Amino acid sequence: MSFFVITVLIAMTTAFSPAYGEPLDFFKDTYEESDINFDEIFAPIRAKNSLAEVYQFLYPQGIIKSYYIPAEGTQKNILVMISGVHGVEGFTGSAIQRYLLSNGFNVRNTALLMIHGFNQWGFKNLRRVNENNVDLNRNFILDRNHFKPDDSQYSLLNDFINPVGQPHENLLEHGLFLVKAVYKIARYSIEPLRSSILRGQYSFKNGLFYGGKEPQDQHLMIQQLVAKYFKPYKRVMLIDLHTGYGQRGKLHLLAGKAAESNSQELLKIFSESEVDFADKKHFYAVQGEMITYFGEQIFESTRADVVGVTFEYGTLDSQKTAGSIESLRRMVLENQDHQNPGSPDHNKIQNLFKEMFYPSDQQWRARVLTQTDERMKKVISYLNQ
């Protein structure tokens, strides 16, 4: 059987084992359900392959599991897939991992490592950040000793995006936010505004997109995984699974600047029109990105060829001005609600936030799986070269 059963590219009628149910059944409602289902899917794989294992990283918030299947034949490549760097986004990422794993893995000379719920606390608690309000995808600074963040532009917006007091979700407050947003856009323009907010900040510990003053526990996990699994492999493919940004129902492939070596390697896998580079209009570069740090750790340890890409499944058309404002509004509401608990609108705010990163729309979920299959076919072809 070919890796991930390519017949799903033709129709969503792939034959699944009755134990796993229909494709959309992989989308679970809680971290705990996702965790149990992952173990159930991996158990028969482990029974057939004595070298397959679950690596457990114990930290104060729990145990982060990584599922490893070694390469059959020559140990040439390893494919790594990470879910839940932004906790609440882990619902979709986990569903994708389990959906793909349940269809079998048989790419010659290629190992598989699936890291499940990278930010487990955020996954469990429906937050994008971790227990310290740190955005883990802004925390992985490569040279922290010489890193001097410039948060001057962000500071001009701090009162707007990090308001004090309990939030309220109603038509009046919604309208006031839109008025303020339009004013800020008129003053700063949308692209500088978006960039200054999204790239990450290191001065406001209770604010949005806070990258943290020091490395979080997951730094150690990455170092342990690199030391344990990566030395035999000459080529590494990293796929980081995210939701939220971009056109609703579309899988965006995000990378660094187009001229970078990693981006050029990606063009051997995907067409140029498929990849949204950081220097392309409507997309953005971030500071302290996890996948860049992971790749650097692997390269320094093994000198392997490493290529990384973010799979971003859009939800609110945030590449457009209206969608961008609404995305920011929900982010502001959720963080304000967390920092100032007790709002009578807590449930409404939490539901809005969850829908932003984990839509309940079945059609959206089906498109996630279909487009994942389409892109993974190209990844498989690349690894089989």
C-alpha positions as CSV (number, residue, x, y, z in Angstrom):
1,M,0.0,0.0,0.0
2,S,1.4,3.4,-0.9
3,F,2.0,6.0,1.8
4,F,-1.2,7.7,2.9
5,V,-3.4,5.9,0.4
6,I,-3.3,8.0,-2.7
7,T,-6.8,7.0,-3.7
8,V,-8.2,9.8,-1.4
9,L,-7.0,12.2,-4.0
10,I,-9.7,11.1,-6.3
11,A,-12.6,11.0,-3.8
12,M,-13.3,11.1,-0.1
13,T,-14.4,7.5,-0.3
14,T,-11.2,5.9,0.9
15,A,-11.7,2.6,2.7
16,F,-10.8,3.0,6.4
17,S,-10.5,0.4,9.0
18,P,-13.8,0.2,10.9
19,A,-11.9,0.8,14.1
20,Y,-11.1,4.4,13.0
21,G,-14.4,5.3,11.4
22,E,-15.0,7.9,8.6
23,P,-12.4,10.5,7.7
24,L,-14.2,13.4,9.6
25,D,-14.3,11.2,12.7
26,F,-10.6,12.1,13.2
27,F,-11.7,15.6,14.3
28,K,-12.1,15.3,18.0
29,D,-13.6,17.6,20.6
30,T,-10.9,17.4,23.3
31,Y,-7.1,16.9,23.7
32,E,-7.8,13.7,25.7
33,E,-9.9,12.2,22.9
34,S,-7.2,13.0,20.4
35,D,-4.5,11.5,22.6
36,I,-6.4,8.3,23.2
37,N,-7.1,7.9,19.5
38,F,-3.5,8.5,18.6
39,D,-2.4,5.7,20.9
40,E,-5.1,3.4,19.4
41,I,-3.9,4.0,15.9
42,F,-0.3,3.6,16.8
43,A,-0.7,0.3,18.8
44,P,-0.9,-2.1,15.8
45,I,2.0,-0.3,14.1
46,R,4.1,-0.8,17.2
47,A,3.0,-4.5,17.4
48,K,4.3,-5.1,13.8
49,N,7.5,-3.0,14.1
50,S,9.5,-3.6,17.3
51,L,11.6,-0.4,16.7
52,A,8.5,1.9,16.5
53,E,8.1,3.7,19.7
54,V,6.4,6.6,21.6
55,Y,8.9,9.1,23.0
56,Q,7.5,10.9,26.1
57,F,8.7,14.3,27.1
58,L,7.7,15.0,30.7
59,Y,7.3,18.6,31.7
60,P,5.3,20.5,34.4
61,Q,2.2,20.6,32.2
62,G,2.1,16.9,31.3
63,I,3.6,14.5,28.8
64,I,4.1,15.5,25.2
65,K,4.2,12.4,23.0
66,S,6.2,11.9,19.8
67,Y,5.4,8.8,17.6
68,Y,8.4,7.4,15.8
69,I,8.5,4.8,13.0
70,P,12.0,4.1,11.7
71,A,12.9,3.8,8.1
72,E,12.6,0.4,6.4
73,G,15.7,-0.2,4.3
74,T,18.4,2.5,4.1
75,Q,18.1,5.2,6.7
76,K,18.0,8.1,4.3
77,N,15.1,10.4,5.1
78,I,13.0,11.4,8.0
79,L,9.6,13.2,7.8
80,V,8.6,15.2,10.8
81,M,5.1,16.5,11.4
82,I,4.2,18.8,14.3
83,S,0.8,19.7,15.7
84,G,-0.3,22.2,18.3
85,V,2.6,24.7,18.4
86,H,-0.3,27.1,18.9
87,G,-2.3,25.0,21.3
88,V,-5.9,25.4,20.1
89,E,-4.7,24.8,16.6
90,G,-3.8,21.3,17.6
91,F,-7.3,20.0,17.1
92,T,-6.9,20.2,13.3
93,G,-3.2,19.3,13.4
94,S,-3.9,16.2,15.4
95,A,-6.7,15.1,13.2
96,I,-4.4,15.4,10.2
97,Q,-1.7,13.4,11.8
98,R,-4.0,10.6,12.9
99,Y,-5.8,10.6,9.5
100,L,-2.5,10.2,7.7
101,L,-1.1,7.7,10.1
102,S,-4.2,5.5,9.9
103,N,-3.7,5.0,6.2
104,G,-0.3,3.4,6.6
105,F,3.3,4.6,6.2
106,N,5.5,2.9,3.6
107,V,7.8,5.4,1.9
108,R,11.1,3.6,1.1
109,N,14.1,4.7,3.1
110,T,12.0,7.2,5.1
111,A,11.3,7.4,8.8
112,L,8.3,9.2,10.4
113,L,8.2,11.3,13.5
114,M,4.9,12.8,14.6
115,I,5.0,15.3,17.5
116,H,1.6,15.5,19.0
117,G,0.4,18.6,20.9
118,F,3.6,20.6,21.0
119,N,1.9,23.1,23.3
120,Q,-0.1,20.6,25.3
121,W,-1.4,23.2,27.8
122,G,-2.8,25.4,25.1
123,F,-4.4,22.5,23.4
124,K,-6.1,21.4,26.6
125,N,-7.2,24.9,27.6
126,L,-8.3,26.3,24.3
127,R,-5.5,28.9,24.2
128,R,-3.1,29.7,21.4
129,V,-0.3,30.4,23.9
130,N,1.3,28.3,26.6
131,E,0.8,28.5,30.4
132,N,3.1,31.6,30.6
133,N,1.2,33.4,27.9
134,V,4.1,32.8,25.5
135,D,3.5,32.3,21.8
136,L,5.9,29.4,21.2
137,N,6.2,30.3,17.5
138,R,7.8,33.6,18.6
139,N,10.0,32.0,21.4
140,F,12.7,30.1,19.4
141,I,15.3,32.9,19.0
142,L,18.4,31.5,17.3
143,D,20.9,33.8,18.9
144,R,19.2,35.0,22.1
145,N,22.5,36.6,23.5
146,H,22.5,39.1,20.7
147,F,18.8,39.4,20.1
148,K,17.6,43.0,20.5
149,P,13.8,43.2,19.8
150,D,12.3,46.4,18.5
151,D,8.8,46.7,19.9
152,S,8.4,50.4,19.3
153,Q,5.7,49.9,16.6
154,Y,3.9,47.4,18.7
155,S,3.9,49.7,21.7
156,L,2.0,52.3,19.7
157,L,-0.8,49.7,19.4
158,N,-0.6,48.2,22.8
159,D,-3.6,50.0,24.3
160,F,-5.7,49.0,21.3
161,I,-4.9,45.3,21.2
162,N,-4.3,44.6,24.9
163,P,-7.1,46.6,26.6
164,V,-7.7,46.3,30.4
165,G,-11.0,45.3,32.1
166,Q,-13.4,42.5,31.4
167,P,-14.4,42.1,27.7
168,H,-17.9,42.2,26.4
169,E,-19.1,40.6,23.2
170,N,-22.1,42.6,21.8
171,L,-23.0,44.8,18.9
172,L,-21.9,48.0,20.6
173,E,-18.4,46.7,21.5
174,H,-18.0,45.1,18.1
175,G,-18.8,48.4,16.5
176,L,-16.4,50.3,18.7
177,F,-13.6,47.9,17.9
178,L,-14.2,48.3,14.2
179,V,-14.1,52.1,14.5
180,K,-10.8,51.9,16.4
181,A,-9.4,49.5,13.9
182,V,-10.3,51.7,10.9
183,Y,-8.6,54.6,12.7
184,K,-5.4,52.6,13.2
185,I,-5.4,51.4,9.6
186,A,-5.9,55.0,8.4
187,R,-3.0,56.2,10.5
188,Y,-0.5,53.4,10.0
189,S,-1.9,51.5,6.9
190,I,-2.9,47.8,7.0
191,E,0.4,46.1,6.0
192,P,2.7,47.8,8.6
193,L,0.0,47.4,11.2
194,R,-0.3,43.7,10.5
195,S,3.4,43.1,10.4
196,S,4.1,45.0,13.6
197,I,1.5,42.9,15.5
198,L,2.1,39.5,14.0
199,R,5.9,39.3,13.9
200,G,6.1,38.9,17.7
201,Q,6.9,41.2,20.7
202,Y,9.0,40.8,23.9
203,S,8.0,43.7,26.1
204,F,4.3,43.1,27.1
205,K,4.1,39.7,29.0
206,N,0.3,39.7,29.1
207,G,-0.1,40.9,25.5
208,L,-0.7,39.2,22.2
209,F,2.1,37.5,20.3
210,Y,4.4,37.6,23.4
211,G,7.6,35.7,22.6
212,G,8.9,35.4,26.1
213,K,12.0,36.5,27.9
214,E,13.5,33.0,28.1
215,P,13.3,29.7,26.3
216,Q,10.3,27.5,27.2
217,D,10.5,23.8,28.0
218,Q,9.9,22.7,24.4
219,H,13.4,23.8,23.6
220,L,14.7,20.9,25.6
221,M,12.3,18.5,23.9
222,I,13.5,19.5,20.5
223,Q,17.1,19.0,21.6
224,Q,16.3,15.5,23.0
225,L,14.5,14.5,19.9
226,V,17.3,15.6,17.6
227,A,19.9,13.7,19.7
228,K,17.7,10.5,19.8
229,Y,16.4,10.2,16.3
230,F,18.1,12.2,13.6
231,K,21.7,11.1,13.4
232,P,21.2,8.4,10.8
233,Y,19.3,10.5,8.3
234,K,20.7,12.6,5.5
235,R,17.6,14.4,4.5
236,V,14.9,15.9,6.8
237,M,11.4,17.2,5.9
238,L,9.7,19.3,8.6
239,I,6.0,20.1,8.3
240,D,4.4,22.4,11.0
241,L,0.6,22.3,11.1
242,H,-1.3,25.5,11.8
243,T,-4.8,27.0,11.3
244,G,-6.2,30.5,11.2
245,Y,-4.4,32.7,8.8
246,G,-5.3,33.0,5.1
247,Q,-8.2,32.3,2.8
248,R,-11.0,30.2,4.4
249,G,-10.8,26.6,3.3
250,K,-7.4,26.9,1.6
251,L,-4.2,25.2,2.6
252,H,-1.4,27.8,2.4
253,L,2.2,26.7,2.3
254,L,4.2,29.3,4.2
255,A,8.0,29.7,4.0
256,G,10.7,32.3,4.6
257,K,11.9,34.8,2.0
258,A,11.8,33.5,-1.6
259,A,15.6,33.8,-2.0
260,E,16.5,31.7,1.0
261,S,17.9,28.2,0.4
262,N,15.1,26.5,2.2
263,S,12.5,28.3,0.0
264,Q,14.5,27.3,-3.1
265,E,14.4,23.7,-2.0
266,L,10.7,23.8,-1.4
267,L,10.3,24.8,-5.1
268,K,11.6,21.3,-5.9
269,I,8.5,19.9,-4.2
270,F,5.8,22.5,-4.9
271,S,5.1,25.0,-7.7
272,E,5.9,28.6,-7.0
273,S,2.2,29.5,-7.1
274,E,1.6,27.1,-4.2
275,V,4.1,28.7,-1.8
276,D,3.4,31.9,0.1
277,F,6.8,33.4,0.9
278,A,7.4,35.8,3.9
279,D,8.2,38.7,1.5
280,K,5.1,38.2,-0.5
281,K,2.2,40.6,-0.1
282,H,-0.3,39.7,2.6
283,F,2.0,37.3,4.4
284,Y,4.6,38.0,7.0
285,A,7.9,36.9,8.6
286,V,8.0,36.1,12.3
287,Q,10.7,36.3,14.9
288,G,11.5,33.2,16.9
289,E,9.8,30.7,14.6
290,M,9.9,27.1,15.9
291,I,10.5,25.3,12.6
292,T,13.6,27.4,11.8
293,Y,15.1,26.6,15.2
294,F,14.3,22.9,14.8
295,G,16.0,22.9,11.4
296,E,19.1,24.6,12.8
297,Q,19.3,22.1,15.7
298,I,19.1,19.2,13.2
299,F,21.7,20.7,10.9
300,E,24.2,21.5,13.6
301,S,23.9,18.0,15.0
302,T,23.8,15.9,11.8
303,R,24.8,18.2,8.8
304,A,21.7,16.7,7.1
305,D,19.8,18.6,4.4
306,V,16.8,20.1,6.1
307,V,13.7,21.6,4.4
308,G,10.8,23.0,6.4
309,V,7.4,24.3,5.6
310,T,4.3,25.5,7.5
311,F,0.9,24.1,6.4
312,E,-1.6,26.8,7.3
313,Y,-5.3,26.1,6.9
314,G,-7.2,29.4,6.5
315,T,-10.4,30.1,8.4
316,L,-11.5,33.7,8.4
317,D,-10.1,35.2,5.1
318,S,-7.6,37.1,7.1
319,Q,-5.6,37.9,4.0
320,K,-8.3,40.5,3.4
321,T,-8.8,43.7,5.5
322,A,-12.2,42.7,7.0
323,G,-11.0,39.2,7.8
324,S,-7.8,40.5,9.3
325,I,-9.8,42.9,11.6
326,E,-12.1,40.1,12.7
327,S,-9.3,37.8,13.4
328,L,-7.6,40.4,15.5
329,R,-10.8,41.2,17.3
330,R,-11.2,37.6,18.4
331,M,-7.6,37.4,19.5
332,V,-8.0,40.5,21.6
333,L,-11.3,39.3,23.2
334,E,-9.8,36.0,24.1
335,N,-6.7,37.3,25.6
336,Q,-8.5,40.1,27.5
337,D,-10.9,37.5,28.8
338,H,-8.1,35.3,30.1
339,Q,-6.2,38.2,31.6
340,N,-9.4,39.7,33.2
341,P,-11.5,36.7,34.1
342,G,-15.2,36.8,35.1
343,S,-16.8,38.3,31.9
344,P,-20.5,37.3,31.5
345,D,-19.6,36.7,27.8
346,H,-16.9,34.2,28.5
347,N,-18.6,31.3,26.7
348,K,-19.4,33.4,23.6
349,I,-15.8,34.7,23.5
350,Q,-14.3,31.2,23.9
351,N,-16.6,29.8,21.2
352,L,-15.7,32.6,18.8
353,F,-12.0,31.9,19.4
354,K,-12.3,28.2,19.0
355,E,-14.2,28.6,15.7
356,M,-11.4,30.8,14.4
357,F,-8.9,28.0,14.7
358,Y,-11.0,24.9,14.7
359,P,-14.2,25.5,12.6
360,S,-17.0,23.1,13.2
361,D,-18.0,23.4,9.5
362,Q,-17.8,19.8,8.1
363,Q,-17.1,21.1,4.6
364,W,-14.1,23.0,5.9
365,R,-12.8,19.9,7.6
366,A,-13.3,17.8,4.5
367,R,-11.3,20.4,2.5
368,V,-8.5,20.2,5.0
369,L,-8.1,16.5,4.4
370,T,-8.5,16.7,0.6
371,Q,-5.9,19.4,0.2
372,T,-3.5,17.7,2.7
373,D,-3.6,14.6,0.5
374,E,-2.8,16.6,-2.6
375,R,0.2,18.2,-1.0
376,M,1.4,15.1,0.7
377,K,1.5,13.3,-2.7
378,K,4.2,15.8,-3.7
379,V,6.1,15.4,-0.5
380,I,6.1,11.6,-1.0
381,S,7.4,12.0,-4.5
382,Y,10.2,14.3,-3.2
383,L,11.2,11.8,-0.5
384,N,11.2,8.9,-2.9
385,Q,13.7,10.6,-5.3
